Amino acid sequence: MPSRRELANAIRALSMDAVQKAKSGHPGAPMGMADIAEVLWNGELKHNPSNPSWVDRDRFVLSNGHGSMLLYSLLHLTGYDLSIDELKNFRQMGSKTPGHPELGYAPGIETTTGPLGQGLANGIGMAIAEKTLAAQFNRPGHDIVDHSTYVFLGDGCLMEGISHEACSLAGTLGLGKLTAFYDDNGISIDGDVEGWFTDDTVQRFESYGWHVVGNVDGHDSTAVLAALQEARSITDRPSLICCKTVIGFGSPNKQGKEDCHGAPLGADEIIAAREVLNWPHEAFHIPEEIYGAWDQKQPGSEKEAAWNQAFSAYEEAHPELAVEFQRRIDGRLPSDWQANVNAYIKDTQAKGEKIASRKASQNSLNQFGPWLPELLGGSADLAGSNLTMWSGSKPINEQADGNYVYYGVREFAMSAIMNGVTLHRGFKAYGATFLVFMEYARNAVRMAALMQQPSIFVYTHDSIGLGEDGPTHQPVEQIANLRMTPNMALWRPCDATESAVAWKAAVERQDGPSSLIFSRQGLPMQARTDEQVGRVEQGGYILRDCAGEPQLILIATGSEVEIAMQAAEQLAAKSIAVRVVSMPCCEVFQAQDASYREQVLPKQVTARIAIEAAIKDYWYKYVGLDGAIIGMDSFGESAPINDLYKHFGITVEAVVSAADELLK
């Protein structure tokens, strides 16, 4: 029977061989963390390589994602569908083994990691989802949700500010099934971290309310296992296991140095490392006895079979809960969703109420919440401004089976945690802040789009229209930024009806995130036929038309649709044939077939004006270089809303003047 060190050395060998063959990569972390990984993955982690999506598996996140060969080696050795040829293709075009772990490329990858600290926050989101789902569905004698979340992280993750945001919240929420392993090797890209990272990590995490196991020898399997068992015994707090390791362990001339962090060891050094590790095998060769000792397919299948049996008993005892649990895990909406939501949208239009779209958003939540128990919302300390709490909101820090997270002033952590909740399954996560503070969370929003996860980002106070708080709080470039993010759907509704449709679209979307952009100020309800109400879901539609072919098309979003409609009236009074197109979601409009887009924006009508209280540049794609854009070229100012719109020239008069100029 191979020793634990021999099993760990298989990880080291595969990692240094793959990096060497690719001529790029990070061998240091996989070689340094191999002993820790062997303890966790060889019998302690609850998973089934034959079914990577088993719902009650433990979640494993490699937050220090540059060490991706550690994870690829573990997946290959334990029996996932990740062949040795894929390891040989590390970092190559079309392989399942890219430079950092990417969700959807290889089975067993729980989240995309690489931007340091975000994997840790994702893991915290997964632990929140597990704890909340268990409270909502488990019943005495039937613990169908009962798994843990494990995160590997390094010095870089702890230096990133998101680690403070996320870990502070995790301690407050008492996530007892979350365990993080800190690879304390004292090395980052620039060298010995003592020159720039001297935190007392143990005291730091104890102050957050974590249980900390300090000063563990990360190359002593017995010590690592004892630390893991201690962490598991603590059920009311998350645990951090601080493992002292040597980066590049086994490389005689490069271990303990930054030289092995982000570059191949080199052919000669690999030969030397094989001698030090007593690993006489050729590159990418793993002896059968090593494979046999690592194989987790049978134990994993047995664990899943036991869970299936337990779930059958749960189905018998609680049939309605079992059906609802499966629906939510599958991501299916309730059978009456379409009928209910469409009726609500129709009623909203009929009501004709003038309200801020942030309030219209809350009205939608109040209506949808009882229909969608999977909603798990939150706000970054702005619940009363974002209006993200609805009548049935229950904070999870007060009620374990709740549905609302008080994230505190933690926009970045909130967004990454939401991604973790979404990845876990069983919930539709939404979270809110002011639009301008999307910048704090930008990379987590990008990761949601990259991973094609349907997180719902709610952003209020959407423009200079928020008024006196001034340019620090007035978003200008953020809408264009979000629109230019691949796979992001941005909705900026002009009234309560479009707000309800925006929420409907976000709830129904499965292949990517949505950004819902809402106003602080009141917006009038626009008149629509039933057909026009139905067209809102197409992202852009004709809100006001003329007889025959238009001479001029006005395109607007959000609060500026009102300006477009008033300008159209004045232009029509001058016998100008004008069309108004409301464009609440450009991305959805662009996804429509060419004939519909041509119907709304016919190519032969070149006189076009776009109106939006945000940076102008995005709109050239719709108005062309010869069109006009009424919008922002600068940051805002502190003043009442009407003064601001007049000062920046976002007015009916400006639109009419621009139209006159275009139609000369």
N, C-alpha and C positions, 0 to 999 in steps of 0.2 A: 504494500500500500504506500503510495507516494506521501511524503511528508507535506505539511502545510507550506513550508518554504518552497518545496519543489513545485507545488501548485501555483504559488505566487510567482515563481520564476517563469512559468509559462506566459503569464501576462507580460512580464518584463521582456521576454524574448520576442513575443509577437509585436509588442509596441516598438522596440528599437529596430526590428527588422522592417516593419511597415514604414516607419518614418525614414529609414535609410533608403528604402526602395523608392519612396515618393520624392526623396531629396528635399523634404520639408516636413515640418511638424514639430511636435512637442513631446519628446520622450521622457523628460524629467519627472513630470507629475505621475504618469502611469507607473514608472519604475519606483517612485517614492511611495505611492499609495497602494501598491500591489498587495502587501500583506494585510492592510485594512480591508481592501476589497475582497480578498479571499475569505476572510472571516465572515463578512456579511453575506456574500453571494453563495457561499458553499454550505448552505444548510440553514442559515438564519433568515434570509429574505424569503417572504411568502410570494411566490410567483410561479407561473407555468409557462415554460418556453414554447409549449405546443399551442398555447392560447394567450398571446400577449395582451389581449384586451379583456381578460377575465376581470370582472368588475370588482371583486374583493381582493385583488392583488395588492401587495405593498407597492408604493410608488418610490422609485429611485431617481434622483436628479443629480447629475454631475454639473454643479454650478460652475466650477472651474473647467468650462467646456473645451478649452484648448487642449486638455488632456484626453481628448476623445478616444484615443487608442486604448485607454483603460476600459472604457465602456464597450467599445467594439470587441475587444478581447474577451470581456466577460460574457457578452451576448453569444459570441461564437463558441466559447468553451462550455457554457452551460446548456447549449442545445437549441438556441434560437435559429431561425432560418437566415443565417448570415454566414456564408461559406468562407473558406480560406481564400478563395479567389477574390472575394470582396475585400478582404483584408490586404491582399496584395495590390488591390486597386485603390488603396487609400489615397484620398485627395485627387482622384482622377475623374475626368468628365464622365458622367453617367453612372458612377459607382454608388453603392449604398453607404459608403464610408467617407463622407466629405470631411473637410478639415475640422469642423465643429459639429457636434451632434445636431442633426436637423430632423424635426418631427416629420414622420411619414416616409423617410428614406429607408430606414432599417426597422424591423420589428423590435419592440422593447424600448424604443426611444420615447420617453414620456413628454419631453419638451425640448425646444431648440434652445441651446445655451451657447455662450461665448461672450456676450456682453456681461462682464463680471458683476456678480451680485444679483442678477435677475433670476437665475435659476433658484437661488435661495428664496427669493420672494415668491416665485412660482410654487416652490415646495410648501411654503406657508399657506398659499392659497389652496393647495391640495389638502393640507391638514385641516384647514377651516371647512372645506367641503365635506371631508370625511366625518368630522365631529358633528356638523350640522345635519348631514344626511342620516347619520346614525340616530341622532335625537329625534328626527322626524319619522323614521321608519322602524327602528328596533322596538321590540316589545319584550316583556319578561319571558325569558327562555328562548328568545329568537333574536340573536345578534347577527343579522345578515350583513350589516356594515360594520366591519371590525378589522381594519388594516392600518398599517403605519406608513409614515412618509420618512424617507431617509435622504439626506442631502450631503454630498461631498463638496467642500469648499476650501479655498486657499486664502493666502494673505491678500491677494488682489480683491477678492469678494468682500473681505472685511474692511478694506480701505474705501471701497465705493460707498457713497452716502446712502444708497438704497438699503444697504445692510442694516444701518441704524434704524431707518424708518420702519422696515419690515420686521426686524427682530424685536424692536420695542413693542410693536403691536402684538406680535406672537406671544410675548411674555404676558402681556395684559390679558390676552384671551385664554391663557392657560392651555395651550395645545399640547397635551400630554403624549400624543402619539407622533410627535415630530422629534426626530433625532438628527442632529447635524454633526458630521465628522470634519473637524478643522485640521487641514494638512499644514501643520506648523513647521515648515521647513526653513523659514527665515530668508527665502530667496524670491525675488521677483525679477523682471526683465533687466532692470538696471543694476542688479547685484544684491548685496546683503541689505535687508530691509531695515537694519538698525539705524541707517541714516535718515529714514523717513517714516518709519512705522514702529513706534515704541509703546503702543497702547498696552495696558494690562487687560488682555482679552478676558481673562477669568472674571475679574471684577466688573468689567463692562457688562458681560452677559448676566452675571448675578444681579447687577442693578436693574436689568430688564425684567427680572423675575424668572430667569432660566435656571435649571439645574445644570451645573457644570462639573464635568469630570476632567480635572486638569492633569497635565504632565504625564500623559500616557505614552509609553514607548510604542510608536507606530509600527515597529518591526518585530514586536513581540506578540504573537498571535494570542497567547494566553491572556496578556494584559488587555489587548483590544477586546477580546470576548468578555472579560470581566467587566470592562467599562460599558459595553453594550448591554449586558445583563443589568447593571446598575441603572442605566438610563431607562430601561424598560420598566423597572420597578417604580419609577416616579411617574405617576399618572396625571398629576395636576399641573405640570409645567413642561414646556419643551426642554430638551437636553442638548447640550453641546459637549462633545467629546474632543478634547484638545490632544492631538496626536503629534508627538515630536517625531519627525521623519527626516530622512536625508534625500534631497532631490537627486534623481538619477541613481538611486541605490543600486550598486553592483558595477557601476562604471568606474574603474579604478582611478582614472585620471581626471574625470569630469564630475563625479558625484559631489554634491554639496556646493556646486558652483553654478552661476548663471549660464555657463557655457552649454549646459545640457537642457536649459529651459525650452528654447524655441528653435533648435537646430539639430539635424542628425548628428549622431555620435561620431560617425565616420567608420569606415571599414575596419581599420586597425583597432580602434577602440572597442568595436563590437566583438572582435576576436578576443580581446583582453577581457571584456565583460563576461563572455561565455566561460572563460577559465575561472574567473572569480566566482561566478554563480554556479559553477560545476554543471553547466548546461552544454553538453557536447553535441547537441543535435544541429542539423543544418537549418538554414533560414526557413521559417514558416513550417518547420516540422514539429509536430506535437505527438509524442508516443501514445499509443493506445491506452496504456494504463493511466496516463495523465487525463486523457479525454474521459475515460471511464470514471475517474474520481471526481471530475468536474460536472458530469452530466446530471442535470436537474429535471429532465423530462418526466421520468417516472414519479419522483417525489412531488413534482409540481402538479402532475395530473391527479395524483392521489389527494392532494390538498384541495384542488378544485372539485373533485368528485365528492369530497366530504361536504364542501360548501353547497354543492348542488342538492345534496340530500337534505341539508339543513334548510335550504330555500324551499324545497318541496314541502317540508313540514310547516314552514311559514305560510306558504300558499294555502295549505289546508286550514290553518288556524286563522289566517287573516287574508282571505282571498281578494278583497277590494284593495287593501294596501299593496299586495303583491302585484296586482295589475298596474296600479299607479306607479309603483317603484320601477317596474320594467318600462313603462311609458317614458318616464323621466330619464332613465339611463339611456334609452334608445334615442332620446332627443325628439320624440314625437309630440306634436301639439294635441291638446284635447280635441275630441271629435267634433265638438260644437264650436270650436274656436272661430272658424271662418264665418259662420252665421252670426255669432255674437258680435264679432269685431266689425263686420260690415254694417250691422244694424246700428252700432254705436257711432260709426263714422257718419252714417246717414242722419242720425239724430243730432249729432254735433253741427252738421251743416244747417239743419233746419233751425237750430237754436239761434244761430247768427250772432253769437256773443263776441263783443270786443274785449279781448283779454291778452295779457302777455303770453307769448308762446311757452314760457317756462311754467305758467299756471295751467295752460292747456295740456302741457306734458304731465303735470301732476293729476289733472282730471283724468287723463288716459290711464295713468297708473292706478288711480282709485277704481276705475272700471275694470282694467285688465287683471289687477292683483288677485281678486278672488277666483278668476278663471285660471290663473297661472301660478300655482303654488311653488313652481320651480324658480320664480324670481328671487334673486338674492342681491339686494341693492346696497347702496352706500353713498357716502359723500365725504369729501376731504374737508371736514369741519365747516361745511356750507349748506347743511341740510335745509335751513330756513331760507336760504337764498336760491339754491338750486331747485328746491321744492321736489326732492327725490323721495321724501317719506310720504306714504299713502296711509289711508285709514287703518289698514291691517298690518302696518309695519311693526315688527317686534325685534328689538336689538338683540343680537346673538350673545352679547356679553351679559345680558340680563336673563335671557331664556335660551337654553341650549338648542331648542327647536325653532329659533327665530329665523328672520329673513332679512335682517338689515345690519350692516356693519358701520359703526362709527369709526371711520378710518383716521380721524384726526388730521392735522395738517401734514399729510403724507401723500401728495399727488402721485409721485413716482411709484412708491410702494403699492398704493391702491391699484394702480393700473396693472402692475405686474402680478399682484395677488389675484386680481380679477381673472387674468389669463390662466393662473393656476387653478382657480375654481372652475373655469370653463373647461380646461383640459381634463379635469377629474371626471366630469360628466355628472348629470343629475340636476344641474342648475343652469339658469340663464343669468349671468352676472352683469349687473350694470353699476356704474359708479360715476360720480359727478364732481366737477369743479368749475370755476370760471374758465371761459375759453382761453384767456390769455395765459393761464397757468397750465394749459396743455403742454407748454414748453418744458416744464419741470418733468413731465412724464413722457416726453416725446419718444424715447427709445422703447419703452414698453408698449406704446401704441403701435409703433413700427413692428414690434415683434408679434403682436396680435395679427397684423396684416400678413406678415411673413409666414406665420404658422397657419393662416386661414382659419383662425378661431373666432367664433361669433360673439366676442365680448362687445358690450354696448357702452360706449363712452358718451356721457351726457355733459354738454358744455353750455352754460348759460352766460348771460351778460355778453352778448355776441358781437358787439361793435362799439363805435363811438356813442351809440345810443344809450349806453349805461350812464353817460353824463359826467357828473362832477368828480368822480374818483380819478379822472384824468388819464394821461397816456400810459402810465404804468399798468393800468387795469383795462385799458381799451385795446382789444385785439385788432390788429390790422393785417398782418401777414399769415396768421395761423390757419385761416380757412384755406388759402391757396396751398399752404404746406400740407394740410391733410388731404386736399384733393389730389395733390401730386403723389401721394403715397400709394403704390400699387396695391390693389385689392381692398382699399378702404372705400366704404360707401358713406358719403357725407350728406346729411339731410339738413337743410336750413329752411324750415317751413315759414310760410307767410301768415298763417292764421291757425285757428284751432283745428280745422279740418285737416290741413296739411300736417299738423303736429300729430294728430291721431294716426294718420297714414304712415308717418315716419316711424312711430313706435311699432305699428303693425309690421312694417318692412323689416325693422331691426329684430323683432322677435322671431320672424319667420326665416331670417337669413341663417344659413348653416355653414357657409363657406368663407366667412370672413367677418371682420368687425364693422360696426357702424358707429359713426359720430353724429350725434343729434345736437344740433346747434339752435339754442333757444334764446329769445329776447328777454330783456328786463322790462321793456316798455310795452304798453298795450298795443295790440294790432287788430285792426277791424276785420271782420269776417268778409271774405269776398263772395260775391254771388256766383253760384255755379249751377249748371244743370246736373242731373244724375249722371249723364255721360261724362261731364267734366270731373265730377267727383271720382269716378272710376279711373279717369286718366291720370290722376295724381300719382298713382302707383308706378307709372311709367317714367317718372323722374322729371319730365318736362312736358308741358301741354299748353294748348291755346286757352288762355283764360278770358281774353277779349278779342273779338275778331271784327273784321270789316266786310263789306260787300265786295266780292271779287278779290282780285289779287292785291295784297298789301303793297303800299309804296315803302313802308317803314315797319321794322319789327323792333319792339322793345323787349328786352330779356331782363328779368329781375328775380331776385330771391329774397326771402325773409321780409324784413320790415320795409325794404325798398320796393316791393310789389305795389304797395299803396301809392308810392310816388309815381310808378309807371302807369298805374290806372288813372290817376288824376291828370298826368301829362297827356295820356291818350285822349282823354275827353277834350282837353284844350286843342289838341292837334286835329281831332275829328271836327271840331267846330270851325277849323280853318280849311275844311274839305280835304284833309290828308287821310288817305286810307291807311290806318295803323292797326297793327296786331300786337297784343301783349302776350308774351310767353312767360309763364311762371316756371322756374327751373329749380325746384326744391332739391333735386339730386342729380347732378350732372353725370355721375358714374352710371346710375341706372338708366338715364336717358341715352347715354352712349351705347348701352347694351341692347337697346331696342333695334329692330330691323331697320335697314336703310330706308325703306319706304315710309315708315312712320316718322323717322327723323326728317325726311324730306318734306313730309306733309306739314310738320310743325315749323321747320326752318327751311323753306324752299331756297335752293341755291341761287335762283335768279333774282331774289330780293337781297341786294347787297347793302342797302341802307339799313344799318342795324346799330342799336345802342344797347349796351349792357349797363345795368345799374345795380351796384352793390356797395355798401359802406365798408369796403375792405380793399386790399391792394388790387390794383387794376389788372396787373399783367396776365392773370389767368384767362381773362375773358377775350383776349385776341383770337383764341381758337374758334370763337363763335361769331365775332363781329368782323374778323379780318383786319388787316393793317389799315384799311381805309374807314373802318367803322369808328364809333365813338364809345368811350367808357366813362361813365360817371361813377367815380369811386375815390379811393385814397392813394396818394403818392407819398404820404408822410405819416408820422405818428400823430396821435390825437392831441387834445388839449383838455384842460379842466374847465367845464362850463356846463350850463343846462343844455339838455338835448337839442332843443330847437335852435339855440345859438350855434351849437356844433355843426348841425347839418347845413345851416346857412353859411357858416364860416368856411366849410370845406366844399361848398358848392354841390351838395347832394340834395338837390331841390327839384321841384316840378319845373321851375323857371329854367334851371340849367338843362334839363332834359329837352324842353321845348326849344331852347336856343340851339342846342346841339342838333336837333332834328332839322331846324331851319337851315343850318349850315350844311348838313349832309344833302339836303334836297334842293339846294340851289341849282 
